Amino acid sequence: MDKYVLLARKTIETYLRTGRILSPEGADIPEGADTVRAGAFVSLHRHGALRGCIGTVAPVRASLAEEIVRNAVAAATEDPRFRPLTERELEDLEIGVDVLGEAEDISSPAELDVKRYGVIVTKGWRRGLLLPDLDGVDTVEDQVSIACRKAGLSPDEPGIRLQRFEVVRHE
């Protein structure tokens, strides 16, 4: 199993069984994840359906390992779209960890590719993000529209700032 996914899984299992947040120092963390900083998303699926997804666009913690640990617990227990995960669900849980590259400004949707780039839309304090290469998101128009909906924006609203980013996906 991928070490990033293993860290997220061990974190979720520890939290659901003990109520404690795993310390990255005591875990088997991927090489370098204790020294680099990056945004990361942890996505949970059961039987092919989304069960939780929480992440950070840019790093907010001291290391990527800490980012993964905190986002794994949040994906399992704090995603407002779902009830908190239970210990019974662990057996069927599929976990993905996306490590985000730095976001770059783009001037139009023509600079996007739904398979390669995620998108961030921003206007004022509202912001929406959509990861790349998601099932059912087949066009740039779909990608931008979904990100806009997440931000509470209309895709044709003037003044929307677009950014793109790449991810390294761990499954």
C-alpha positions in Angstrom: 0.0 0.0 0.0 1.2 3.5 -0.8 2.8 5.1 2.3 0.7 8.3 2.0 -2.5 6.2 1.9 -1.2 4.0 4.8 -0.5 7.1 6.9 -4.1 8.4 6.3 -5.6 5.0 7.0 -3.6 4.5 10.2 -4.6 8.0 11.3 -8.3 7.3 10.7 -8.2 3.9 12.4 -6.4 5.3 15.4 -8.8 8.2 15.7 -12.0 6.1 15.4 -10.8 3.4 17.8 -9.1 5.6 20.5 -10.3 9.2 19.9 -6.6 10.2 19.6 -5.0 12.0 16.7 -1.9 10.1 15.5 1.4 11.8 16.0 3.3 11.8 12.6 6.5 11.4 14.6 5.4 8.0 15.8 4.0 6.8 12.5 5.7 5.2 9.5 5.7 8.4 7.3 6.7 8.6 3.7 10.3 9.8 3.2 10.5 13.6 3.2 6.9 14.1 4.3 8.2 15.3 7.7 10.3 18.1 6.1 8.3 19.3 3.0 5.2 21.5 3.2 2.3 21.2 0.7 -1.5 21.3 0.6 -3.1 17.9 0.6 -6.6 16.5 0.2 -7.7 13.2 1.7 -10.6 11.6 -0.1 -12.7 8.7 1.3 -14.9 6.3 -0.8 -17.0 3.3 0.2 -18.4 1.0 -2.5 -17.3 3.6 -5.1 -19.3 6.5 -3.6 -17.7 9.6 -2.0 -17.7 9.3 1.8 -15.7 12.3 2.8 -13.1 14.7 1.3 -11.3 17.5 3.2 -8.0 19.2 2.3 -6.0 22.3 2.2 -5.1 24.3 -0.9 -1.8 25.5 0.6 0.1 24.2 3.6 -1.1 25.3 7.0 0.8 22.9 9.1 4.6 22.3 9.7 4.9 19.3 7.4 3.1 17.4 4.7 2.8 14.5 7.2 0.9 16.7 9.6 -1.3 18.0 6.8 -2.3 14.4 5.8 -3.0 13.4 9.5 -5.2 16.4 10.2 -7.0 16.2 6.9 -7.6 12.4 7.2 -9.4 13.0 10.6 -11.4 15.9 9.1 -12.4 13.8 6.0 -13.6 11.0 8.3 -15.4 13.2 10.9 -15.9 16.8 9.8 -17.1 16.8 6.1 -20.4 18.6 6.5 -21.9 16.6 3.6 -21.7 13.3 5.5 -22.2 11.9 9.0 -19.0 11.0 10.8 -17.4 7.7 9.7 -17.8 4.7 12.0 -15.4 2.0 12.9 -17.6 -0.6 11.1 -17.0 1.3 7.8 -13.2 1.0 7.9 -13.2 -2.5 6.2 -14.7 -1.1 3.0 -12.9 2.3 3.0 -10.9 3.3 0.0 -8.6 6.3 0.7 -6.8 8.6 -1.7 -4.3 11.3 -0.9 -3.7 14.2 -3.3 -0.6 16.3 -2.7 -1.2 19.7 -4.4 1.4 21.6 -6.4 1.5 25.4 -6.2 -1.5 27.1 -7.7 -0.8 29.4 -10.7 -3.0 32.1 -12.1 -4.5 31.5 -15.6 -6.3 33.9 -17.9 -9.0 31.6 -19.2 -10.5 28.1 -19.0 -8.7 27.3 -22.2 -5.5 26.8 -20.1 -7.2 24.0 -18.2 -7.2 20.2 -18.8 -9.6 18.3 -16.5 -7.3 15.3 -16.4 -4.1 17.2 -15.6 -5.1 20.3 -13.6 -7.4 21.0 -10.7 -9.1 24.4 -10.7 -9.6 27.1 -8.0 -12.2 29.9 -8.6 -12.1 33.0 -6.5 -14.2 36.1 -6.2 -13.8 38.3 -3.1 -13.9 36.0 -0.1 -15.6 33.1 -2.0 -13.5 30.3 -3.3 -14.1 26.9 -4.7 -11.7 24.1 -5.6 -12.1 21.0 -7.7 -9.4 18.3 -8.0 -8.3 17.0 -11.4 -9.3 13.7 -13.0 -12.5 13.1 -11.2 -15.1 10.6 -12.4 -18.0 12.3 -14.1 -16.1 15.6 -14.7 -15.3 15.3 -18.4 -15.1 18.9 -19.6 -13.5 22.1 -18.5 -16.9 23.7 -18.5 -18.1 21.0 -16.0 -15.0 21.5 -13.9 -15.3 25.3 -13.6 -19.1 25.1 -13.1 -18.7 22.7 -10.2 -15.9 24.7 -8.6 -18.1 27.9 -9.0 -21.1 26.1 -7.3 -18.9 25.2 -4.4 -17.9 28.8 -4.1 -21.5 30.0 -4.4 -20.7 31.7 -7.7 -22.3 31.6 -11.2 -19.8 30.4 -13.9 -20.6 33.4 -16.0 -20.2 35.9 -13.2 -17.7 38.6 -14.2 -14.5 39.1 -12.2 -13.8 35.4 -11.3 -10.1 34.7 -10.8 -9.0 31.3 -12.1 -6.0 29.3 -10.9 -4.8 25.8 -11.8 -2.7 23.3 -10.0 -1.3 19.8 -10.5 -1.5 17.0 -8.0 0.4 13.9 -7.2 -2.2 11.3 -6.5 -1.7 8.5 -4.1 -4.2 5.6 -4.0 
